[in-house]
């Protein structure tokens, strides 16, 4: 047979593709099917000729081919649930010579239901193992969050995530600073999860939530009969429960001076003495503290001990407010919509541009926690597929009347941010430190923005 005779003919190619190991579907730039091979048609129980011209969502369950056409972004090795089971799909956009999306093709790795069932059982088994491992890990250690749960790709958040990776392996104390609702606990969980203590307990205590007279027993525990009402056999305190692991002390700025002295002794000596005990007990605990209080000012006012401050402030860790990372708001909004819709069964696909601009211009004194609550309220109040201004809580819409002009959303946001910075600096007589405090951002963040907007 000569070389010419061995070349594939169009007929041979059609036969190969039609009966390929992979299921194949091709759609145009409107998401309408222009080709679907025989294997895929047999699985979905449709006629290969009848599906031509139909929208892909009418034929393939849970498909995202039409979304790939819109975004122009490929989706590889994606789990897709169809006809009661999982399959693994690849979706790739097709571009013309002008880099315009003219369609997309999708493939699935299974040829028939028997092979698919075998692989699907394997996938389900692996997913089950992962879920069981995560549940067991959370149960054993108390860790609920990782870096993946911290939503944002702004420069500030990206740098913080890198800092977590750098400091997690060390064993020194960390003080996490930040306004209420910025996600201090998420970072504490993430630090422990990436540390050498990750398989040991992560124990948390909110110092502001425990009455003063009970805080000592919560931290250090007590012996049987130590006081009236003490449990039989006594009780282990948080330090002993965290032995070998991490103790997260949230709202440490709310701790009284007498308790600060006892905490400092435990940290310095590496030992605790339960109430009613006669001898101390050695503990090996890494402490991560968090507060939204101005500890430096409290030290000046003798409301927080300097020695304790320097003991827990070995590695400072500042979490920016939502005002300092407004570019993360679209990501956070989409994340919360998906999370809330999954829990409630509502179908919300996104927000209007006007809503997004409103959310980006609001100052968010409650930060991410307040944003999540606002989105939750809006989802429940919405009667549309996209959240509109009518669905937002009144306090968000009353303050803003937003003119939507020819500028892009990014340009509009940057103009508003630049104007706010210039006006504040002028008001503060060019004092950058005072201006930063007035704006609710760090001094370093202010200088970055001055450089970004070329403000002298």
Secondary structure, 3 states (H helix, E strand, C coil): CCHHHHCCCHHHHHHHHHCCCCEEEEEECCCEEEEECHHHHHHHCCCCCCCCCCEHHHCCCCCCHHHHHHHCCCEEEEEEEECCEEEEEEEEEEECCCCCEEEEEEEECCCCHHHHHHHHHHHHHHHHHHHHHHHHHHHHHCCCCCHHHCCCCCHHHHHHHHHHHHHCCCCCCEEEECCCCCCHHHHHHHHHHCCCCCCCCEEEEECCCCCHHHHHHHHHEECCCCCCCCCCCCEECHHHHCCCCEEEEECHHHCCHHHHHHHHHHHHHCEECCECCCCCEECCCEEEEEECCCHHHHHHCCCCCHHHHHHHCCEEEECCCHHHHHHHHHHHHHHHHHHHHHHHCCCCCEECHHHHHHHHHCCCCCHHHHHHHHHHHHHHHCCCCEECHHHCCHHHHCCCCCCCCCCCHHHHHHHHHHHHHHHHHHHCCCCHHHHHHHHCCCHHHHHHHHHHCCCC
